[in-house]
């Protein structure tokens, strides 16, 4: 039996590439989280429903069931299902576009602009379009250098950060837990911006979300192809 080849440590060049791939990926995550937070705040303030925070809509769904409010129950159930459909559609669009981010981000931009252009008298279709877009957004980045990343929800990120903090306080020095604050910070900043925009423009502030999605799609063309393949879902 032949002996296994000796293990070789990564070269300095490889470590340099990994570092920059991680930095670029986290900048992209922060930007996409701003988009998610902005859209969620606009949608929530304009319609009273969460656009990307499905944990909140799930809790509201349970309360509606307990109150026997079947009209609200049906509404919230449709919202949650639309978010699931959006995630599935995001993967499909990503595969059709050969896992390039631009077609996905332009599709999201089209949905958000369509929601902004919808007549104010009937907001529910606009809400569904925005939720579909936020579900699709999760296909833009799934991980960065092996670290799981959530774009439209931050409960998991805060949980991973908290567990990492606990391990750090116990003397363990694992890498990666601090970066979990990046999507939370991005979503918080985006939500503040979205709230300010909604105060001025109402649901039409989603035009700003659509524009940001398109810009991020164009910017993504500058990211090396092999790096982006590592970010997006397989």
C-alpha positions as CSV (number, residue, x, y, z in Angstrom):
1,X,0.0,0.0,0.0
2,X,1.4,3.3,-1.0
3,X,2.0,5.9,1.8
4,X,-0.3,8.9,1.6
5,X,1.3,12.1,0.4
6,X,2.4,14.5,3.2
7,X,0.0,17.3,4.1
8,X,1.0,20.6,2.7
9,X,0.0,23.9,4.4
10,X,-1.7,26.4,2.1
11,X,0.7,28.7,0.4
12,X,0.8,32.4,1.2
13,X,-0.7,33.2,-2.2
14,X,-3.7,30.9,-1.5
15,X,-4.3,32.4,1.9
16,X,-4.2,35.8,0.3
17,X,-6.9,34.8,-2.3
18,X,-9.0,33.2,0.5
19,X,-8.8,36.4,2.5
20,X,-9.9,38.6,-0.4
21,X,-12.6,36.2,-1.4
22,X,-13.9,36.4,2.1
23,X,-13.7,40.2,2.3
24,X,-15.5,40.7,-1.0
25,X,-18.1,38.1,-0.1
26,X,-18.9,39.8,3.2
27,X,-19.1,43.2,1.5
28,X,-21.7,41.6,-0.9
29,X,-23.5,40.1,2.1
30,X,-23.6,43.5,3.9
31,X,-25.0,45.2,0.7
32,X,-27.6,42.6,0.1
33,X,-28.7,42.7,3.8
34,X,-29.1,46.5,3.4
35,X,-31.5,45.7,0.5
36,X,-33.4,43.2,2.6
37,X,-33.7,45.5,5.6
38,X,-34.8,48.4,3.5
39,X,-37.4,46.4,1.7
40,X,-38.7,44.8,4.8
41,X,-39.1,48.2,6.6
42,X,-40.9,49.7,3.6
43,X,-43.2,46.8,3.2
44,X,-44.0,46.6,6.9
45,X,-44.7,50.3,7.3
46,X,-46.8,50.5,4.2
47,X,-48.9,47.3,4.6
48,X,-48.5,46.1,8.2
49,X,-47.0,42.8,7.1
50,X,-43.4,41.6,7.1
51,X,-41.8,41.2,3.7
52,X,-38.7,39.2,4.6
53,X,-39.1,38.4,8.4
54,X,-41.1,35.2,8.1
55,X,-40.5,34.3,11.8
56,X,-42.7,37.3,12.6
57,X,-45.3,36.4,10.1
58,X,-45.3,32.8,11.5
59,X,-46.0,34.0,15.0
60,X,-48.7,36.3,13.7
61,X,-50.2,33.3,11.9
62,X,-50.3,31.3,15.1
63,X,-52.0,34.2,17.0
64,X,-54.5,34.6,14.2
65,X,-55.4,30.9,14.3
66,X,-55.9,31.1,18.1
67,X,-58.1,34.1,17.6
68,X,-60.1,32.3,14.9
69,X,-59.4,35.2,12.5
70,X,-59.5,33.1,9.4
71,X,-59.2,36.0,7.0
72,X,-55.9,37.1,8.5
73,X,-54.9,33.4,8.8
74,X,-55.3,32.9,5.1
75,X,-53.5,36.1,4.3
76,X,-50.5,35.3,6.4
77,X,-50.4,31.7,5.2
78,X,-50.2,33.0,1.6
79,X,-47.4,35.3,2.6
80,X,-45.3,32.5,4.1
81,X,-45.9,30.2,1.1
82,X,-45.0,33.0,-1.3
83,X,-41.6,33.4,0.5
84,X,-41.0,29.7,0.1
85,X,-41.9,29.9,-3.6
86,X,-39.5,32.9,-3.9
87,X,-36.6,30.8,-2.4
88,X,-37.3,28.0,-4.9
89,X,-37.6,30.4,-7.8
90,X,-34.4,32.1,-6.8
91,X,-32.5,28.8,-7.2
92,X,-34.2,28.1,-10.5
93,X,-33.4,31.5,-11.9
94,X,-29.8,31.1,-10.7
95,X,-29.4,27.8,-12.4
96,X,-31.0,29.0,-15.6
97,X,-28.6,32.0,-15.5
98,X,-25.7,29.6,-15.1
99,X,-25.3,30.8,-11.5
100,X,-24.5,34.4,-12.5
101,X,-25.9,36.9,-10.0
102,X,-27.0,39.5,-12.6
103,X,-30.1,37.7,-14.0
104,X,-31.2,36.9,-10.4
105,X,-30.7,40.5,-9.2
106,X,-32.4,42.0,-12.3
107,X,-35.4,39.7,-11.7
108,X,-35.6,40.9,-8.1
109,X,-35.3,44.5,-9.3
110,X,-38.2,44.0,-11.7
111,X,-40.4,42.5,-9.0
112,X,-39.7,45.4,-6.6
113,X,-40.3,48.1,-9.2
114,X,-43.5,46.3,-10.2
115,X,-44.6,46.3,-6.6
116,X,-43.8,50.1,-6.3
117,X,-45.8,50.8,-9.5
118,X,-48.8,48.9,-8.3
119,X,-51.9,51.0,-7.6
120,X,-52.1,52.0,-3.9
121,X,-55.8,50.9,-3.7
122,X,-54.8,47.2,-3.9
123,X,-51.6,46.7,-2.0
124,X,-51.8,42.9,-1.6
125,X,-50.4,42.0,-5.0
126,X,-47.5,44.5,-4.5
127,X,-46.8,42.8,-1.1
128,X,-46.7,39.4,-2.7
129,X,-44.3,40.6,-5.4
130,X,-42.0,42.1,-2.7
131,X,-42.0,38.9,-0.7
132,X,-41.3,36.8,-3.8
133,X,-38.3,39.1,-4.4
134,X,-37.0,38.7,-0.9
135,X,-37.3,34.9,-1.1
136,X,-35.3,35.0,-4.4
137,X,-32.7,37.2,-2.8
138,X,-31.5,34.3,-0.6
139,X,-30.1,32.6,-3.7
140,X,-27.7,35.4,-4.2
141,X,-25.3,34.3,-1.4
142,X,-25.5,31.2,0.7
143,X,-22.1,31.0,2.2
144,X,-18.7,32.8,2.3
145,X,-15.6,30.7,2.7
146,X,-17.7,27.9,4.2
147,X,-19.5,30.1,6.7
148,X,-23.4,30.0,6.4
149,X,-24.9,33.4,5.7
150,X,-28.6,34.5,5.9
151,X,-29.6,37.6,4.0
152,X,-33.3,38.2,4.7
153,X,-33.3,37.0,8.3
154,X,-30.8,37.6,11.1
155,X,-32.0,35.5,14.0
156,X,-29.7,32.7,13.0
157,X,-26.8,35.2,12.6
158,X,-27.4,36.6,16.1
159,X,-27.6,33.1,17.5
160,X,-24.3,32.0,15.8
161,X,-22.7,35.2,17.1
162,X,-23.9,34.6,20.6
163,X,-22.7,30.9,20.7
164,X,-19.4,32.1,19.3
165,X,-19.1,34.7,22.0
166,X,-19.8,32.1,24.7
167,X,-17.0,29.8,23.3
168,X,-14.7,32.8,23.2
169,X,-15.4,33.6,26.9
170,X,-14.6,30.0,27.7
171,X,-11.2,30.4,26.0
172,X,-12.0,28.8,22.7
173,X,-10.6,30.7,19.7
174,X,-12.7,29.6,16.7
175,X,-12.8,31.8,13.6
176,X,-15.8,33.1,11.9
177,X,-18.3,34.0,14.6
178,X,-17.7,37.7,14.6
179,X,-18.7,38.1,10.9
180,X,-22.2,37.0,11.8
181,X,-22.8,40.6,12.9
182,X,-22.3,41.8,9.3
183,X,-25.8,40.7,8.0
184,X,-27.4,42.0,11.2
185,X,-25.7,45.4,10.8
186,X,-26.6,45.6,7.1
187,X,-30.2,44.7,7.7
188,X,-30.5,47.2,10.6
189,X,-29.0,50.1,8.5
190,X,-31.2,49.2,5.6
191,X,-34.3,49.1,7.8
192,X,-33.5,52.6,9.1
193,X,-33.0,53.9,5.5
194,X,-36.2,52.1,4.4
195,X,-38.2,53.6,7.2
196,X,-37.1,57.1,6.2
197,X,-37.9,56.5,2.6
198,X,-41.3,55.1,3.4
199,X,-42.2,58.2,5.4
200,X,-41.5,60.3,2.3
201,X,-42.8,58.1,-0.5
202,X,-44.9,55.3,0.9
203,X,-44.9,52.0,-0.9
204,X,-43.3,53.7,-3.9
205,X,-40.1,53.7,-1.9
206,X,-39.7,50.2,-3.3
207,X,-38.4,51.9,-6.4
208,X,-35.3,52.6,-4.3
209,X,-35.0,48.9,-3.4
210,X,-35.4,47.9,-7.1
211,X,-32.7,50.3,-8.1
212,X,-30.3,49.0,-5.4
213,X,-31.0,45.4,-6.5
214,X,-30.1,46.3,-10.1
215,X,-27.0,48.2,-9.1
216,X,-25.8,45.3,-6.9
217,X,-26.4,42.9,-9.8
218,X,-24.2,45.1,-12.1
219,X,-21.5,45.4,-9.4
220,X,-21.5,41.6,-9.0
221,X,-20.1,41.3,-12.6
222,X,-16.8,42.6,-11.1
223,X,-16.5,39.6,-8.7
224,X,-14.4,36.8,-10.1
225,X,-16.6,34.0,-11.5
226,X,-15.0,31.2,-9.4
227,X,-15.6,33.2,-6.2
228,X,-19.2,33.9,-7.0
229,X,-19.8,30.2,-7.7
230,X,-18.6,29.6,-4.1
231,X,-21.1,32.1,-2.7
232,X,-24.2,31.0,-4.5
233,X,-26.3,27.8,-3.7
234,X,-25.2,24.7,-5.6
